[in-house]
């Protein structure tokens, strides 16, 4: 539990990771370059070969990250002329209203026709995130408002806003249908406290509450969740305390970090640079498998060109797009976080399922090519038979009207061919 004197000083932030999909033939990359700034990875938490996976100068890169300023994000709401670095919002649910801010966010576009919009939010009360996401329910009755410079509320539809922004780049909600953009959003939550933590239990309690989108000191006890894992920083031997801990689940990851200076902007930047790519690599593998399944389902098996392209994409993903925890980082706790993300989302099984689908595609392709080859051979055989019949008729006609020399040359030619055939057969047997 947080100490009484620091409860009011906790600051909260969240990256709301929204999965999207796109068609590579229509993705508006030019517009993306206009509104976004390329975001190279500089973190030391990832090994160099892993960072190159998101380096667009690398031919084997699996994706690219961009920072998206607040102004381009809110342009569909507030107009094209806005220049704000931060935009204030308000969400109202179940009779309560909470304020939250939107800051510079991130967009990661991967080669496997998926993307993730990471909205950077900050708020003074954890209940704000609960009102935004409405966890545990497929529907939400929350109403949203954006706040202008004069403090006036302007109602808007969260779904239409996200849809309009995505359409400007030809990005679309990952799952078709009427479900909310936020239903499948992954919540990367972080809280900043001023005092270091004496025990693991203290961090475990706080991060579990953050996972439940409740204040750190709320009395919560839930033993029903089996997809919860905890990872902690190494204990500082001089201070005899811990600096951070996190709670990993299939839909959330929650950090609590101690910083005496309470520099929230520095913490947000550190989380975006160090922690967010680890989560995105795991989600990239998860949603790539889902995307491949969708593409296979809608694939016309007679379109061999598309079939070959999809097979190549899947093989490339298996060869270059998957990362094992052992190769991810030099730090054990970072590898452990990533391993837990894979485990609770059952990603290894999904990748194995994709491997099976690749084999099925390969077998189907071989059968299709074999059938096509047999068809060509049959056509050639038919033409060969017709040609032989025509040749026989021609020979008969020539012989019937020919003299003795024509008969002699025909007989000698036939005997020579028969002799050559016999010699060839006996040579092959020896």
C-alpha positions in Angstrom: 0.0 0.0 0.0 1.1 3.5 -0.6 2.0 5.5 2.5 -0.6 8.0 3.7 1.6 11.0 3.1 2.1 10.1 -0.6 -1.3 8.9 -1.7 -2.2 12.3 -3.1 1.0 12.7 -5.0 0.7 9.7 -7.3 0.5 10.5 -11.0 -1.0 8.2 -13.6 -0.5 7.7 -17.3 -1.5 5.1 -19.9 -0.7 4.1 -23.4 -4.0 2.8 -24.8 -2.8 0.4 -27.5 -5.5 0.0 -30.2 -5.0 -2.7 -32.8 -5.7 -1.8 -36.4 -5.3 -3.4 -39.9 -4.7 -2.2 -43.4 -4.5 -3.2 -47.0 -0.9 -2.6 -48.3 -2.2 -1.5 -51.7 -4.1 1.4 -50.1 -2.2 2.4 -47.0 -1.5 6.2 -47.2 2.2 6.2 -46.4 2.6 9.7 -47.7 0.1 11.1 -45.3 1.6 9.1 -42.5 5.0 10.7 -43.2 3.3 14.2 -43.2 1.6 13.8 -39.8 4.1 11.5 -38.1 7.7 11.6 -37.3 9.9 8.5 -37.6 10.7 7.2 -34.1 13.9 5.2 -34.0 14.5 3.0 -31.0 17.3 4.1 -28.7 16.5 2.1 -25.6 19.3 0.1 -24.0 16.7 -2.4 -22.7 16.6 -4.2 -26.1 19.5 -5.9 -27.8 20.8 -4.2 -31.0 19.5 -6.9 -33.3 16.0 -6.5 -31.9 16.1 -2.8 -32.3 16.9 -3.2 -36.0 13.5 -5.0 -36.4 11.9 -1.5 -36.1 14.6 0.3 -38.1 13.2 1.3 -41.4 16.7 1.4 -43.0 17.0 -2.3 -42.4 15.7 -4.5 -45.2 14.5 -7.1 -42.8 12.6 -4.7 -40.6 9.2 -5.9 -39.5 7.7 -2.5 -38.8 8.2 1.2 -38.2 7.3 3.5 -35.4 6.1 7.1 -35.6 5.4 9.8 -33.1 2.0 11.5 -33.8 1.6 15.0 -32.3 -1.5 15.9 -30.4 -2.6 18.4 -33.2 -2.9 15.8 -36.0 -4.7 13.4 -33.6 -7.4 15.9 -32.6 -7.7 17.6 -36.0 -10.9 15.5 -36.9 -12.4 16.8 -33.6 -11.2 20.4 -33.3 -10.4 21.4 -36.8 -7.3 21.3 -39.0 -5.9 24.5 -37.6 -5.2 23.3 -34.1 -1.6 23.4 -32.8 -2.1 22.1 -29.2 0.6 19.9 -27.6 -2.0 18.6 -25.1 -5.7 18.3 -25.4 -8.0 18.1 -22.4 -11.0 15.7 -22.4 -13.7 14.6 -20.0 -15.4 11.3 -19.7 -18.7 10.7 -17.9 -19.9 7.3 -16.8 -22.4 6.1 -14.2 -22.9 9.6 -12.8 -19.2 10.4 -12.4 -17.1 12.7 -14.6 -13.3 12.5 -14.9 -10.8 14.6 -16.7 -7.9 13.3 -18.8 -5.3 14.6 -21.2 -4.2 13.4 -24.6 -0.5 13.9 -25.3 1.9 13.1 -28.2 1.2 9.5 -29.1 2.7 6.7 -31.2 1.7 4.7 -34.2 3.5 1.5 -35.1 2.9 0.0 -38.6 4.1 -3.6 -39.2 4.7 -5.3 -42.5 2.1 -8.0 -41.7 -0.8 -5.6 -42.5 -1.4 -4.6 -38.9 -0.7 -1.4 -36.9 -1.1 -0.1 -33.4 -2.2 3.3 -32.4 -0.8 4.0 -28.9 -2.8 6.9 -27.4 -0.8 8.6 -24.6 -3.2 9.6 -21.8 -2.7 11.1 -18.4 -5.2 11.6 -15.6 -5.4 12.4 -11.9 -7.7 9.5 -10.9 -7.4 5.9 -12.0 -11.2 5.7 -12.3 -10.9 7.8 -15.4 -9.3 4.9 -17.3 -12.0 2.5 -16.0 -14.7 4.9 -17.4 -12.9 5.1 -20.7 -12.4 1.4 -21.2 -15.3 -0.1 -19.2 -13.4 -3.4 -18.6 -15.3 -6.6 -18.5 -18.1 -5.4 -20.7 -18.5 -5.3 -24.5 -20.6 -2.2 -24.4 -20.0 1.3 -22.9 -22.4 4.0 -21.8 -19.6 6.5 -21.3 -20.0 9.9 -23.0 -16.9 11.9 -24.1 -16.2 15.6 -24.3 -13.3 17.6 -25.6 -12.6 20.8 -23.7 -11.7 24.0 -25.5 -9.4 26.8 -24.3 -12.3 28.5 -22.6 -13.2 25.4 -20.7 -16.3 24.7 -22.7 -17.4 21.1 -23.2 -17.9 19.7 -26.7 -19.5 16.2 -26.9 -18.1 13.8 -29.5 -18.2 10.1 -30.4 -15.0 8.3 -29.5 -15.7 5.6 -32.1 -16.2 8.2 -34.9 -13.1 10.1 -33.9 -10.9 7.0 -34.0 -12.6 5.8 -37.2 -12.0 9.1 -39.0 -8.4 9.3 -37.9 -7.8 5.8 -39.1 -9.5 6.3 -42.4 -7.3 9.3 -43.1 -4.4 6.8 -43.3 -6.5 3.9 -44.6 -6.2 2.1 -41.3 -9.3 0.3 -39.9 -10.5 -1.4 -36.8 -8.9 -4.8 -36.5 -12.1 -6.8 -35.9 -15.0 -6.1 -38.3 -18.4 -5.5 -36.9 -20.0 -3.1 -34.4 -17.7 -3.7 -31.5 -15.9 -0.7 -30.0 -12.3 0.3 -30.9 -11.6 0.2 -27.2 -12.9 -3.3 -26.6 -9.6 -4.9 -27.8 -7.4 -2.1 -26.6 -4.3 -3.1 -24.6 -3.8 -0.9 -21.5 -0.2 0.0 -20.7 -0.6 1.8 -17.4 2.1 3.4 -15.3 2.0 5.3 -12.0 4.7 7.5 -10.5 5.2 7.6 -6.7 7.7 9.6 -4.7 9.0 6.9 -2.3 10.8 3.7 -3.0 9.2 0.4 -2.0 10.3 -1.7 0.9 8.6 -5.0 -0.1 7.5 -6.9 -3.1 4.0 -7.3 -1.6 3.7 -3.5 -1.6 4.4 -3.2 -5.3 2.3 -6.3 -6.0 -0.8 -4.7 -4.4 -0.3 -1.4 -6.2 0.2 -2.9 -9.6 -2.7 -5.3 -9.2 -5.0 -2.3 -8.4 -3.7 -0.5 -11.4 -4.5 -3.6 -13.5 -8.1 -3.4 -12.1 -8.1 0.3 -13.0 -8.6 1.3 -9.4 -6.6 3.6 -7.0 -3.6 2.0 -5.4 -5.1 2.1 -1.9 -8.5 0.6 -2.9 -9.3 -2.6 -1.0 -9.3 -5.2 -3.8 -8.8 -8.9 -3.5 -9.6 -11.2 -6.5 -8.2 -14.7 -6.7 -10.2 -15.6 -9.9 -7.7 -14.2 -12.4 -5.1 -16.8 -13.4 -3.3 -14.8 -16.1 -1.6 -12.5 -13.7 2.3 -12.4 -13.5 4.6 -10.0 -11.5 8.0 -8.7 -12.3 10.2 -6.5 -10.1 13.4 -4.4 -10.3 16.4 -5.8 -8.5 16.6 -4.7 -4.8 19.0 -1.8 -4.3 21.5 -3.0 -1.7 22.3 0.4 -0.4 18.8 1.8 -0.2 17.4 -1.7 0.8 14.4 -1.0 -1.4 12.9 -1.5 -4.9 12.4 1.2 -7.5 9.7 -0.4 -9.8 7.4 -3.3 -10.2 4.9 -4.4 -12.8 1.8 -6.6 -13.2 1.4 -8.4 -16.5 -1.9 -9.8 -17.8 -3.4 -10.7 -21.2 -5.1 -7.3 -21.5 -3.0 -5.0 -19.4 0.4 -4.3 -18.1 0.7 -2.0 -15.1 3.9 -0.3 -13.7 4.6 1.6 -10.6 7.8 3.5 -10.4 9.4 5.5 -7.6 11.0 8.9 -8.4 11.8 11.5 -5.7 11.7 14.3 -8.2 8.3 13.1 -9.5 9.2 14.0 -13.1 6.2 12.6 -14.8 7.2 13.7 -18.4 10.5 11.9 -18.0 8.7 8.8 -16.8 6.3 8.9 -19.7 9.2 9.2 -22.1 11.1 6.4 -20.5 8.0 4.1 -20.6 7.4 4.9 -24.2 11.1 4.3 -25.1 11.9 1.3 -22.9 8.7 -0.5 -22.1 6.2 0.1 -24.9 8.3 -1.6 -27.6 8.5 -4.8 -25.6 4.7 -4.9 -25.3 4.3 -4.1 -29.0 6.6 -6.9 -30.1 4.4 -9.4 -28.2 1.2 -7.9 -29.5 2.6 -7.8 -33.0 3.1 -11.5 -33.0 -0.3 -12.1 -31.5 -2.2 -10.0 -34.0 -0.1 -11.1 -36.9 -1.4 -14.6 -36.3 -4.9 -13.3 -36.1 -4.5 -11.3 -39.3 -3.1 -14.3 -41.2 -6.0 -16.4 -40.1 -8.4 -13.7 -41.5 -6.5 -13.4 -44.8 -6.5 -17.2 -45.2 -10.3 -17.4 -44.5 -11.0 -14.8 -47.3 -8.5 -16.1 -49.7 -9.6 -17.5 -53.1 -7.6 -20.6 -53.5 -7.6 -20.2 -57.3 -5.7 -17.0 -57.1 -2.2 -18.5 -57.0 -0.5 -15.1 -57.1 -2.1 -13.9 -53.9 -1.6 -17.4 -52.4 2.1 -17.2 -53.1 2.3 -13.6 -51.7 0.6 -14.7 -48.5 2.8 -17.7 -48.1 5.9 -15.6 -48.6 4.6 -13.1 -46.0 3.9 -15.9 -43.5 7.3 -17.5 -44.0 9.0 -14.2 -43.6 7.2 -13.6 -40.3 8.3 -17.0 -39.0 11.9 -16.4 -40.1 12.4 -12.8 -39.0 9.3 -11.6 -37.1 9.3 -13.8 -34.0 11.5 -13.2 -31.0 12.4 -15.5 -28.2 12.8 -14.1 -24.7 16.4 -15.3 -24.5 17.3 -13.0 -27.4 15.3 -9.9 -26.4 17.4 -8.2 -23.8 20.5 -8.3 -21.7 18.3 -7.7 -18.6 16.6 -10.7 -17.0 13.5 -8.8 -15.7 12.9 -7.4 -19.3 13.1 -10.9 -20.7 10.8 -12.1 -18.0 8.2 -9.4 -18.8 8.3 -10.4 -22.5 8.1 -14.1 -21.6 5.0 -13.5 -19.5 3.4 -11.5 -22.3 3.9 -14.4 -24.6 2.6 -16.9 -22.0 -0.6 -15.1 -20.9 -1.6 -14.4 -24.5 -0.7 -18.0 -25.6 1.3 -16.6 -28.5 3.6 -19.6 -29.0 0.5 -21.8 -29.7 -0.8 -19.2 -32.1 2.6 -19.2 -34.0 2.5 -22.9 -34.1 -1.0 -22.8 -35.6 0.3 -20.4 -38.2 3.1 -22.8 -39.0 0.5 -25.5 -39.6 -1.4 -23.2 -41.9 1.8 -22.5 -43.9 2.2 -26.2 -44.4 -1.4 -26.5 -45.5 -0.9 -23.7 -47.9 2.2 -25.3 -49.3 0.5 -28.6 -49.7 -2.5 -27.0 -51.4 -0.1 -25.1 -53.7 1.7 -28.3 -54.7 -1.6 -30.0 -55.4 -2.8 -27.0 -57.5 0.5 -26.9 -59.5 0.4 -30.7 -59.9 -3.1 -30.6 -61.2 -2.2 -27.8 -63.6 0.9 -29.7 -64.8 -1.2 -32.8 -65.4 -3.7 -30.8 -67.4 -0.9 -29.4 -69.6 0.6 -32.9 -70.0 -2.8 -34.3 -71.0 -3.3 -31.6 -73.6 0.1 -32.2 -75.0 -0.6 -36.0 -75.1 -3.8 -35.4 -77.0 -2.0 -33.3 -79.5 0.7 -35.9 -79.7 -1.7 -38.7 -80.5 -3.4 -36.6 -83.1 0.0 -35.8 -84.6 1.0 -39.5 -84.6 -2.3 -40.4 -86.4 -1.7 -37.7 -89.0 1.9 -39.0 -89.5 0.7 -42.6 -89.9 -1.8 -41.5 -92.5 0.8 -39.5 -94.4 3.2 -42.5 -94.4 0.6 -44.9 -95.6 -0.3 -42.5 -98.4 3.3 -42.1 -99.4 4.0 -45.8 -99.4 0.8 -46.6 -101.3 2.0 -44.4 -104.1 5.8 -44.9 -103.8 8.3 -47.1 -105.6 10.7 -49.7 -104.3 13.3 -47.2 -103.1 10.7 -45.5 -100.8 9.8 -48.9 -99.3 13.4 -49.8 -98.8 14.4 -46.5 -97.1 11.3 -46.8 -94.8 12.2 -50.3 -93.8 15.9 -49.5 -93.2 15.0 -46.4 -91.2 12.6 -48.4 -89.0 15.2 -51.1 -88.4 17.8 -48.6 -87.5 15.5 -46.9 -85.0 14.6 -50.3 -83.5 18.3 -51.2 -83.2 19.2 -48.0 -81.5 16.3 -48.4 -79.1 17.4 -52.0 -78.2 21.0 -50.9 -77.6 19.9 -48.0 -75.4 17.7 -50.3 -73.3 20.5 -52.8 -72.8 23.0 -50.1 -72.0 20.6 -48.6 -69.4 20.1 -52.1 -67.8 23.9 -52.6 -67.5 
